[in-house]
Amino acid sequence: MIRKITLSLVALSLASAAAIGYAANRQQDNDASALPTAKITLSQAIANAEQHAAGHATRAELEQTKAGPAYDVEIVNGKDVVDVRIHADSGAVIASARDTRDEDDKHDTVD
């Protein structure tokens, strides 16, 4: 009986340790974890992108890229949609491309 209880406690401890390790690893995959390192705010990134593309932001998010954190901002100007990437430290426009079809977030179930 004591052996079964001990084995159960060991199994429970291992499962808890695995769950904690998994949660810690998932946090590294979360783009929002880069927010404390960003030197400009989301509002500043949106303003820079709106000025660059001469339109209004409809979506903005912080992404972790190979070059570091960057804001991806979707700008609408009339019928045109432009995806603008803003450097999270300098606020400079890294990239800008016309979005001919909505492929910004393939993982979104509703867009």
C-alpha positions as a Python dict, from the first residue, in 0.01 Angstrom:
ca = {
    (1, 'M'): (0, 0, 0),
    (2, 'I'): (279, 243, 93),
    (3, 'R'): (458, 149, -228),
    (4, 'K'): (150, 238, -438),
    (5, 'I'): (115, 572, -260),
    (6, 'T'): (485, 647, -310),
    (7, 'L'): (469, 556, -678),
    (8, 'S'): (159, 771, -721),
    (9, 'L'): (331, 1069, -556),
    (10, 'V'): (640, 1024, -774),
    (11, 'A'): (425, 1006, -1087),
    (12, 'L'): (232, 1316, -980),
    (13, 'S'): (556, 1504, -912),
    (14, 'L'): (696, 1411, -1255),
    (15, 'A'): (375, 1516, -1427),
    (16, 'S'): (376, 1849, -1244),
    (17, 'A'): (740, 1913, -1335),
    (18, 'A'): (667, 1832, -1699),
    (19, 'A'): (367, 2067, -1704),
    (20, 'I'): (572, 2351, -1554),
    (21, 'G'): (851, 2292, -1806),
    (22, 'Y'): (603, 2290, -2093),
    (23, 'A'): (442, 2613, -1975),
    (24, 'A'): (782, 2783, -1942),
    (25, 'N'): (875, 2672, -2294),
    (26, 'R'): (543, 2797, -2436),
    (27, 'Q'): (606, 3141, -2284),
    (28, 'Q'): (920, 3172, -2499),
    (29, 'D'): (700, 3112, -2806),
    (30, 'N'): (467, 3394, -2704),
    (31, 'D'): (540, 3709, -2905),
    (32, 'A'): (413, 3927, -2622),
    (33, 'S'): (712, 3823, -2412),
    (34, 'A'): (917, 4062, -2631),
    (35, 'L'): (709, 4362, -2518),
    (36, 'P'): (935, 4462, -2226),
    (37, 'T'): (1232, 4491, -2463),
    (38, 'A'): (1052, 4712, -2716),
    (39, 'K'): (1164, 5075, -2691),
    (40, 'I'): (863, 5222, -2870),
    (41, 'T'): (500, 5167, -2779),
    (42, 'L'): (236, 5003, -2991),
    (43, 'S'): (70, 5345, -3030),
    (44, 'Q'): (394, 5494, -3164),
    (45, 'A'): (436, 5205, -3408),
    (46, 'I'): (80, 5254, -3533),
    (47, 'A'): (137, 5627, -3581),
    (48, 'N'): (459, 5560, -3778),
    (49, 'A'): (287, 5301, -3997),
    (50, 'E'): (-17, 5523, -4060),
    (51, 'Q'): (211, 5810, -4162),
    (52, 'H'): (417, 5582, -4389),
    (53, 'A'): (119, 5427, -4569),
    (54, 'A'): (-114, 5731, -4549),
    (55, 'G'): (-405, 5536, -4404),
    (56, 'H'): (-562, 5402, -4087),
    (57, 'A'): (-452, 5100, -3887),
    (58, 'T'): (-694, 4810, -3866),
    (59, 'R'): (-466, 4560, -3692),
    (60, 'A'): (-136, 4575, -3507),
    (61, 'E'): (67, 4322, -3314),
    (62, 'L'): (414, 4263, -3180),
    (63, 'E'): (602, 3982, -3351),
    (64, 'Q'): (930, 3816, -3256),
    (65, 'T'): (1142, 3807, -3572),
    (66, 'K'): (1493, 3678, -3643),
    (67, 'A'): (1615, 4038, -3624),
    (68, 'G'): (1436, 4099, -3293),
    (69, 'P'): (1094, 4234, -3197),
    (70, 'A'): (894, 4425, -3458),
    (71, 'Y'): (541, 4556, -3487),
    (72, 'D'): (329, 4434, -3778),
    (73, 'V'): (65, 4693, -3862),
    (74, 'E'): (-208, 4657, -4124),
    (75, 'I'): (-303, 4990, -4283),
    (76, 'V'): (-611, 5057, -4496),
    (77, 'N'): (-614, 5344, -4743),
    (78, 'G'): (-932, 5336, -4950),
    (79, 'K'): (-939, 4994, -5114),
    (80, 'D'): (-567, 4934, -5059),
    (81, 'V'): (-433, 4734, -4768),
    (82, 'V'): (-67, 4770, -4677),
    (83, 'D'): (126, 4560, -4428),
    (84, 'V'): (394, 4768, -4256),
    (85, 'R'): (664, 4628, -4026),
    (86, 'I'): (803, 4872, -3769),
    (87, 'H'): (1128, 4814, -3579),
    (88, 'A'): (1038, 4789, -3209),
    (89, 'D'): (1352, 4971, -3094),
    (90, 'S'): (1396, 5253, -3344),
    (91, 'G'): (1043, 5296, -3479),
    (92, 'A'): (1177, 5284, -3835),
    (93, 'V'): (985, 5116, -4116),
    (94, 'I'): (1159, 4784, -4185),
    (95, 'A'): (928, 4665, -4461),
    (96, 'S'): (611, 4766, -4637),
    (97, 'A'): (411, 4560, -4883),
    (98, 'R'): (71, 4581, -5042),
    (99, 'D'): (-151, 4304, -4906),
    (100, 'T'): (-332, 4162, -5209),
    (101, 'R'): (-508, 3900, -5002),
    (102, 'D'): (-542, 3854, -4631),
    (103, 'E'): (-261, 3618, -4536),
    (104, 'D'): (-144, 3796, -4222),
    (105, 'D'): (-245, 3529, -3972),
    (106, 'K'): (-304, 3183, -4114),
    (107, 'H'): (-352, 3057, -3760),
    (108, 'D'): (-653, 3286, -3694),
    (109, 'T'): (-983, 3105, -3716),
    (110, 'V'): (-1173, 3428, -3782),
    (111, 'D'): (-1017, 3718, -3967),
}
